[in-house]
């Protein structure tokens, strides 16, 4: 009888330890997921920082909301959709490619292409430029300068 009581106590201890490890792993998982989501969302106050980087009160509140929603079992996509619905696509630090963000995604490439076109045009014009002939007065002045001895 004593052996079986000890065995049951040991089994309960193992089950309890496993449950505690599972709870700790779940908490760590939620913290990791919160950190990933906070790094992918923009602080609406700072706008050049992620939620993870910002210490603004709104960023702290948004991180708390992420943690609460993860605790309720919502997926990362559902949480991102929630914030996008509330703040618009700008809240994502990497906004999706959609008509309202085309300029954001394509703008740098368009500016680069315009810059190359302007450079090409300037270089090609420079090569085609014909020298302007000197007037007789300019020729006389040049000849006089060449005849002068600087010594």
ZAVEX-407834 format. One record per residue (C-alpha): residue in three letters; x, y, z. Coordinates in steps of 0.5 Angstrom, whole numbers, plus 500, padded with zeros to 3 digits. Layout:
<atoms>
AlaXYZ...
</atoms>
This chain:
<atoms>
Unk500500500Unk506505502Unk509503495Unk503505491Unk502511495Unk509514494Unk508512486Unk501516486Unk505522489Unk510521484Unk506521478Unk502527481Unk508531482Unk510529474Unk503531472Unk504537476Unk511539473Unk509537466Unk503542467Unk507548470Unk512547464Unk506547459Unk503553462Unk510556462Unk511554455Unk505557453Unk506564456Unk513564453Unk510563446Unk505568447Unk510573449Unk514571443Unk508572439Unk507578442Unk514581440Unk513578433Unk507582432Unk509588436Unk515588431Unk511588425Unk506594427Unk508601427Unk507606433Unk501611431Unk505616435Unk512615433Unk510613426Unk518611425Unk518606430Unk515599431Unk510598437Unk516594440Unk521600440Unk516605442Unk515607449Unk509612447Unk503611452Unk499608445Unk504603444Unk504600451Unk496600450Unk497597443Unk502591446Unk497590452Unk491589447Unk496584443Unk497580449Unk490580451Unk488578444Unk493572444Unk491570451Unk484569448Unk486565442Unk486570436Unk491568431Unk496573429Unk493575422Unk486576426Unk490581431Unk493585425Unk486585421Unk484588428Unk489594428Unk488595420Unk481596421Unk482601427Unk488605424Unk488603417Unk494599413Unk499604415Unk499601422Unk503595418Unk510596418Unk511593412Unk504595408Unk501590403Unk501591396Unk494594394Unk492600390Unk492605396Unk500603397Unk502602390Unk506609391Unk509607397Unk512601394Unk513603387Unk515610388Unk522609389Unk523605383Unk519610379Unk524616382Unk530611380Unk528610373Unk526618372Unk533620375Unk537615370Unk532618364Unk535625366Unk542623367Unk542619360Unk538625357Unk544630360Unk549625358Unk547624351Unk546632349Unk553633352Unk556629347Unk551632341Unk553639342Unk557642337Unk562647339Unk560654337Unk565658333Unk569664335Unk568671333Unk573675329Unk574679336Unk575673340Unk580670335Unk584676336Unk584676343Unk586669343Unk592670338Unk594676343Unk594671349Unk598666345Unk603671343Unk605673350Unk611671354Unk609669361Unk616670363
</atoms>
